[in-house]
Amino acid sequence: AQGDLQLRLHGRWMELSTQAGAEVAVKDRTASLKLRKTFSENNTRDDLNALLRKGRSIQVFHPQGLLKLCWDIVGLCLLLNDAITIPPSLAWDVTMSSPTLGGTYVTISFWISLVFWSVDLPVNLNTAVYIKGTLQSGRRKILWFYLTSWMLFDLVLIGFD
């Protein structure tokens, strides 16, 4: 009886998810083709800089894409590392200047975390967001959504690091 259990999305949710996925796929495909055509003709670094100066920017990340998934998994691992290593380092006074293996590990963990969370801010500013069930990839909408959600927390986190 348990093998017959099937879960399905409500019809409206299925419709919204397929519409959003199709819109993003079409936009990504056309922008990618334009970018490839431009770079196939002249593929120098100066051309990339000229394109960026003209107002064209690198595409935003899809919030459910592989890159963002891997990025979030690395962030989760860093959070778990901090949750495990910070209490013992505070309890036994292991500092970054300690000439021990623990001190070296704390130093390496600190720098990796600092670099990751510093780069996380621009990654979040370049990740599309869902607003009322619709995927939004406009830079202003992403910025506004990020400003009203996690940006303050991220800035405080980077400041404390």
Rosetta blueprint (number, residue, H / E / L):
1 A L
2 Q H
3 G H
4 D H
5 L L
6 Q L
7 L L
8 R L
9 L L
10 H L
11 G H
12 R H
13 W H
14 M H
15 E H
16 L H
17 S H
18 T H
19 Q H
20 A H
21 G H
22 A H
23 E H
24 V H
25 A H
26 V H
27 K H
28 D H
29 R H
30 T H
31 A H
32 S H
33 L H
34 K H
35 L H
36 R H
37 K H
38 T H
39 F H
40 S H
41 E H
42 N L
43 N L
44 T L
45 R H
46 D H
47 D H
48 L H
49 N H
50 A H
51 L H
52 L H
53 R H
54 K L
55 G L
56 R L
57 S L
58 I L
59 Q L
60 V L
61 F E
62 H L
63 P L
64 Q L
65 G L
66 L H
67 L H
68 K H
69 L H
70 C H
71 W H
72 D H
73 I H
74 V H
75 G H
76 L H
77 C H
78 L H
79 L H
80 L H
81 N H
82 D H
83 A H
84 I H
85 T H
86 I H
87 P H
88 P H
89 S H
90 L H
91 A H
92 W L
93 D L
94 V L
95 T L
96 M L
97 S L
98 S L
99 P L
100 T L
101 L H
102 G H
103 G H
104 T H
105 Y H
106 V H
107 T H
108 I H
109 S H
110 F H
111 W H
112 I H
113 S H
114 L H
115 V H
116 F H
117 W H
118 S H
119 V H
120 D H
121 L H
122 P H
123 V H
124 N H
125 L H
126 N L
127 T E
128 A L
129 V E
130 Y E
131 I E
132 K L
133 G L
134 T E
135 L E
136 Q E
137 S L
138 G L
139 R H
140 R H
141 K H
142 I H
143 L H
144 W H
145 F H
146 Y H
147 L H
148 T L
149 S L
150 W L
151 M H
152 L H
153 F H
154 D H
155 L H
156 V H
157 L H
158 I H
159 G H
160 F H
161 D L
